[in-house]
């Protein structure tokens, strides 16, 4: 079995070390409270005995008695209590490490699986991209096959970006910041074009509107995934005959991508919670079914946060819902 690179193990080791320390501190704190309660009870008992001493009578004059200084006895109990707390902390630390060790092994196995899978997928994706390029050479660029091949190559590039991000996550390496600003209108327009056929099959009108050509420093593939997830969510919750508009613009010092639909709106759940994973809401038509938002919107929030931005529900109601990705505005 191949060993993980040291870089991949560092985040896990740090996380597990902190978790072990937290568990050990909690065990030590619980033991400390218990020891202090016992010491307090013993002290009260001794002070009560000192206030009401039980001295031997004259009938026991010939017997031997031992007397202890109360201060020495209390000091001995305090020392014993401190020793007990330290021992509890050591036992808690060892117990926590032993209990969390299987979790560390599971995390290492997960990272190895994602890393190996990512490596294995990169080769066939590269071959697929090369074959698409060869096919494009024999197709007229403005023809229907040429445009279809262009879309397929864009989808393959998106999948390659996802695989690369998985590889970065598996190795624990931080992604490099975008060297050049990305045109949001270019990405959003490409997503709109890619989903036209799917929207047409659902009898939904999908359009794109560009306002200002904003720029933002974000990985192009990640931005495409975020806009695609918002558009896919809108398609899932818009009925036939409705419409969806993807637009870009500038609001203050922020670059904005907005996906607005004419669906039934978000009801039965806090709007901020729909960006959590697998949130479910009651069906808007009153049936017993539920609407699920899956993990797509959660990934949108993660992508926006990684780029220093946010995602929000700009409006929602019976007339439809609008969601906005806000990113720091970049300059050339």
C-alpha positions in Angstrom: 0.0 0.0 0.0 1.3 3.4 -0.9 2.0 5.8 1.9 0.4 9.2 1.9 2.6 12.2 1.2 3.5 14.1 4.4 1.6 17.2 3.1 -1.6 15.2 3.0 -1.2 14.0 6.6 -0.4 17.3 8.2 -4.0 18.7 8.3 -5.3 15.4 9.6 -2.6 15.2 12.3 -3.3 18.7 13.4 -7.0 18.2 13.5 -6.7 14.9 15.4 -4.2 16.4 17.9 -6.5 19.2 18.7 -9.5 16.9 19.1 -7.5 14.6 21.4 -6.4 17.6 23.5 -10.0 18.8 23.7 -11.2 15.5 24.9 -8.4 15.2 27.4 -9.1 18.7 28.8 -12.8 17.8 29.2 -11.9 14.6 31.1 -9.4 16.4 33.3 -12.0 19.2 34.0 -14.6 16.6 35.0 -12.2 14.8 37.2 -11.0 18.1 38.7 -14.6 19.1 39.6 -15.1 15.6 41.2 -11.9 15.8 43.2 -12.7 19.3 44.4 -16.1 18.3 45.5 -14.6 15.3 47.4 -12.0 17.6 49.0 -14.6 20.2 50.0 -16.8 17.5 51.6 -13.8 16.0 53.4 -12.7 19.5 54.6 -16.2 20.3 55.9 -16.3 16.9 57.7 -12.9 17.6 59.3 -13.8 21.1 60.4 -17.0 19.8 61.9 -15.0 17.2 63.9 -12.5 19.9 65.0 -15.4 22.1 66.2 -16.9 19.2 68.2 -13.9 17.1 69.3 -14.5 13.6 70.8 -11.9 13.4 73.5 -11.2 10.0 75.2 -12.6 9.8 78.8 -10.8 8.8 81.9 -11.9 5.2 81.5 -9.6 4.9 78.6 -6.6 6.5 80.2 -4.4 3.5 79.7 -5.0 3.3 75.9 -2.8 4.9 73.3 -4.2 7.6 70.9 -2.8 9.3 67.8 -3.6 12.9 67.0 -3.2 14.5 63.6 -2.8 18.1 62.8 -5.8 19.2 60.7 -3.6 21.5 58.5 -1.2 18.7 57.7 -4.2 16.5 56.8 -5.8 19.1 54.6 -2.4 19.7 52.8 -2.1 16.0 52.2 -5.6 15.8 50.7 -4.8 18.8 48.4 -1.6 17.1 47.2 -3.5 13.9 46.6 -6.2 15.8 44.7 -3.7 17.5 42.5 -2.0 14.2 41.8 -5.4 12.7 40.9 -6.2 15.5 38.5 -2.8 15.2 36.7 -3.2 11.4 36.5 -6.7 11.9 35.2 -5.4 14.2 32.5 -2.7 11.7 31.4 -5.3 8.9 31.3 -7.7 11.1 29.4 -5.0 12.1 26.8 -4.0 8.5 26.2 -7.7 7.4 26.1 -8.5 10.2 23.6 -5.6 9.3 21.3 -6.6 5.7 21.4 -10.3 6.4 20.7 -9.5 8.9 17.8 -6.8 6.7 16.2 -9.5 4.8 14.1 -10.8 8.2 12.9 -7.3 9.1 11.8 -7.0 5.9 9.9 -10.4 6.4 8.2 -9.4 10.0 7.2 -6.1 8.7 5.8 -8.0 6.0 3.8 -10.4 8.5 2.5 -7.6 10.8 1.3 -5.8 7.9 -0.4 -9.0 6.9 -2.2 -9.7 10.4 -3.4 -6.1 11.0 -4.4 -5.9 7.6 -6.3 -9.2 8.2 -8.0 -8.3 11.7 -9.0 -5.0 10.4 -10.5 -6.7 7.6 -12.4 -9.4 10.0 -13.8 -6.9 12.6 -15.1 -5.5 10.3 -17.7 -8.8 9.3 -19.4 -10.0 12.9 -19.3 -6.8 14.1 -21.0 -7.3 11.4 -23.7 -10.9 12.5 -24.1 -9.9 16.1 -24.5 -7.4 15.1 -27.2 -9.9 13.1 -29.1 -12.4 16.0 -29.0 -9.7 18.3 -30.5 -9.0 15.8 -33.2 -12.7 15.6 -34.0 -12.9 19.4 -34.0 -10.3 19.5 -36.8 -12.6 17.7 -39.1 -15.7 19.7 -38.2 -16.6 23.2 -39.4 -16.4 25.5 -36.4 -19.8 27.3 -37.1 -21.6 24.1 -38.0 -23.9 22.2 -35.6 -21.4 19.4 -35.0 -18.6 21.9 -34.4 -20.6 23.8 -31.8 -21.6 20.5 -30.1 -18.0 19.5 -29.9 -17.1 22.8 -28.4 -19.7 22.4 -25.7 -18.5 18.8 -25.0 -15.0 20.1 -24.7 -16.1 22.7 -22.2 -17.9 20.1 -20.2 -14.8 17.9 -20.2 -12.7 20.9 -19.0 -15.2 21.4 -16.2 -14.9 17.8 -15.2 -11.1 18.0 -15.3 -11.3 21.1 -13.0 -13.4 19.1 -10.5 -10.9 16.3 -10.5 -8.0 18.7 -10.0 -9.9 20.3 -7.0 -10.5 16.8 -5.6 -6.7 16.2 -5.9 -5.9 19.4 -4.1 -8.4 18.6 -1.3 -6.9 15.1 -0.9 -3.3 16.4 -0.6 -4.3 19.2 1.7 -2.7 21.8 -0.5 -4.2 25.2 -0.9 -5.3 26.2 -4.4 -3.3 28.9 -6.1 -5.2 32.2 -6.4 -6.3 33.1 -9.9 -3.5 34.9 -11.6 -5.8 36.8 -13.9 -9.3 38.2 -13.3 -12.1 36.1 -14.8 -14.9 37.7 -16.8 -18.1 36.6 -15.1 -20.2 37.3 -18.2 -18.1 34.9 -20.2 -18.6 32.1 -17.7 -22.3 32.8 -17.1 -23.0 33.1 -20.8 -21.3 29.7 -21.4 -23.4 28.1 -18.7 -26.5 29.5 -20.3 -25.6 28.2 -23.7 -24.8 24.7 -22.2 -28.2 24.4 -20.6 -30.3 25.6 -23.5 -31.2 22.1 -24.7 -32.1 20.9 -21.2 -34.3 24.0 -20.6 -36.0 23.6 -24.0 -36.9 20.0 -23.1 -38.6 21.3 -19.9 -40.3 24.1 -21.9 -38.5 26.7 -19.9 -37.1 29.9 -21.4 -33.5 30.4 -20.4 -31.8 33.7 -21.1 -28.6 35.6 -20.3 -28.2 39.3 -19.5 -24.8 41.1 -19.2 -24.6 44.4 -17.3 -21.1 45.9 -16.9 -18.8 42.9 -17.7 -17.6 42.5 -14.1 -14.3 40.8 -13.3 -13.4 38.7 -10.2 -10.4 36.7 -9.1 -11.7 33.2 -8.9 -10.9 29.9 -10.5 -12.8 29.8 -13.8 -13.8 26.1 -13.4 -15.1 26.7 -9.9 -17.1 29.7 -10.9 -18.7 27.7 -13.8 -19.6 24.9 -11.3 -21.2 27.5 -9.0 -23.3 29.2 -11.7 -24.2 25.8 -13.1 -25.4 24.6 -9.7 -27.6 27.7 -9.2 -29.0 27.3 -12.7 -29.6 23.6 -12.2 -31.5 24.4 -9.0 -33.6 26.9 -10.8 -34.5 24.4 -13.5 -35.5 21.8 -10.9 -37.9 24.2 -9.2 -39.4 26.0 -12.2 -42.5 24.6 -13.9 -43.0 24.3 -17.7 -43.7 27.6 -19.3 -41.6 29.5 -16.8 -38.4 31.4 -17.4 -34.9 31.7 -15.9 -32.6 34.6 -16.3 -28.8 34.5 -15.6 -27.3 37.9 -15.4 -24.1 39.6 -14.3 -23.4 43.0 -13.1 -21.6 45.3 -10.7 -23.0 46.5 -7.3 -20.7 48.8 -5.5 -17.3 47.1 -5.2 -18.7 43.7 -5.9 -19.1 41.6 -9.0 -22.4 39.8 -9.0 -23.9 36.8 -10.8 -27.7 36.5 -10.4 -29.9 33.5 -11.3 -33.6 34.4 -11.2 -36.5 32.1 -11.9 -40.3 32.2 -12.0 -40.7 29.2 -9.7 -42.9 28.9 -6.6 -40.4 30.4 -4.2 -38.8 29.0 -1.0 -41.1 28.2 1.8 -41.0 26.1 5.0 -37.3 26.7 5.7 -35.0 29.6 6.7 -33.5 31.0 3.6 -30.0 30.8 5.0 -30.4 27.1 5.6 -30.9 26.2 2.0 -27.2 26.5 1.6 -26.7 23.6 4.0 -26.4 20.1 2.7 -29.5 18.0 1.9 -32.0 20.6 3.2 -35.6 19.6 2.6 -38.7 21.8 2.5 -42.4 21.0 2.2 -43.8 20.8 -1.3 -45.3 24.1 -2.3 -48.5 22.5 -3.7 -49.4 21.1 -0.3 -48.7 17.4 -1.1 -46.8 15.2 1.2 -43.7 15.3 -1.0 -40.7 17.3 -0.1 -38.3 19.5 -2.1 -34.7 18.7 -1.7 -31.8 21.2 -2.3 -29.1 18.4 -2.2 -25.5 19.5 -1.9 -25.3 21.8 -5.0 -26.1 25.0 -3.1 -23.7 24.0 -0.3 -21.0 23.7 -2.9 -21.9 27.2 -4.3 -21.4 28.7 -0.8 -18.0 26.9 -0.4 -16.8 28.1 -3.8 -17.9 31.7 -3.1 -16.4 31.7 0.4 -13.1 30.4 -0.9 -12.9 33.4 -3.3 -13.8 35.8 -0.6 -17.4 36.2 -1.6 -20.9 35.2 -0.5 -24.1 33.7 -1.9 -27.5 34.8 -0.8 -31.2 34.6 -1.6 -31.8 38.1 -3.0 -35.6 37.6 -3.1 -38.1 34.7 -3.0 -41.9 34.5 -3.2 -44.8 33.2 -5.3 -43.3 35.1 -8.3 -40.0 33.3 -8.1 -36.6 33.3 -6.5 -33.4 35.1 -7.3 -30.0 34.0 -5.9 -26.8 36.1 -6.1 -23.2 35.3 -6.0 -21.2 38.3 -4.7 -17.4 38.4 -5.3 -14.8 41.1 -4.7 -14.6 43.2 -7.9 -11.2 42.9 -9.6 -9.4 45.2 -12.0 -7.3 44.4 -15.0 
